[in-house]
Every structure is written in C-alpha cells, then in structure tokens.
C-alpha cells in the first residue's frame, strides 16, 4: 500500500509565510499579560509571522488572544509534540504548526490537516523519511548544534528541492550567514524579546529591535 503524501500546496503555504519576513520570532510567554504588547511591538517593527511555543501554561490562551486581537499577524504554534497538541493549537487559532522533530503520527496529521506543518529535522535520515511523505519544507533544529550552515550546504546537494527555516542558537549576528544559502527561506530566533526588556516592559525597545533586524537582514538579502 502506498503512503499518503502531502499536497504540494502545503509547501506553497509555508513559502508564502516565510516570504513575509527574514526572521520568525520564537516566543515563549510566561504570562498572558505580556503576550499582546510583545506581539504588537514585533508586528509594528515589521515582523508579522509569530511562533508561540507551547512551553508554558498560557501558550494556547496567548495564541487565541493574538489571533483575535492582531488579525494582521500570522500566529502559529511551536514545540508541538503530538497530534493532540496539533489539534488544540489549531482550535486556538494557529495558522501554522512547527514541531521540534518529526514522528510518523505528526507527519500523517500534517497531511490530513488544513493547517500547514513545518516539521523539525536534524539528520538526513529524518529528511528522507519526511521527503517520502511529500514534505519539502522543514525546520532545521537545533541549527547551531546540528551543524549550522555547513550542514545545510551539504543537504543542498542530494536534496536540492528542500528548503529550511533554521532555528536554535541563531543570533542577529549570525542570521545573515544562513539567509545567504539558497535552501534557507528564513530563520527562527528568540533574540527579539530579551528577558530584561520584557521584565522592564520596554515594548518600544522590542519594536526598535524588530525594525533594526528587518532592516539589517533585508539589506543583506538584497546586497
């Protein structure tokens, strides 16, 4: 019996999301009260695709809140570990799903769901398993630990039609090194919400950091 495979339309959906910004902020909210002002600052700074990780008890409420209050933002869920979390995140309003790894269960659910999945991979074997199911767009995680730009350059040879959003350990200073690679769509980063700025509720500083990030990385892409 042949495997059910992913529609090419899903890769197109991921491409459209990743084309909106060179970086997707990876957000872990500790309180629901901080979610909206942080997201507003990032969107005002030019970053309209936001990944909210399911690492805290308020994550799903935050996704629901941002989806309701910031219709101009594309809010997705990250750190999704199983089918139940996938479904719950979609019910909360997620417009895309990101996973740290790729299980058969998650790959199958991604094929069946209307909400696109960006599965996490680290090795060529994981890539090949998901590739056989029709997946062509991936989160490369944890990017720096898993070989960084050197690994992605190596993957481009045998799998030229695959593209990545590398995440994990990437900083503003290193993001451009990834973005110049032909198989990188965008990067994921947590540097956009420094803990001290969040603690001080300095939303203006986060907005400016977002603006500076977009300017620097867009300029580098166009150079």
Protein Blocks (a to p, Z undefined) as FASTA:
>chain_A
ZZddddfklmmmmmmmmmmpcbdcddddfbfklmmmmmmmmmmnopabdcddffbfklmm
mmmmmmmmmmmbccddehiabfklmmmmmmnopabdcdfbdcfklmmmmmmpmbdcdddd
fbfklmmmmmmnopabdcdddfklnnpjmlmmmmmmmmmmbccddeehiafklmmmmmmp
mkbfbdcdfklmcfklmmnopaklmmmmmmmmmmmmmmmmmZZ
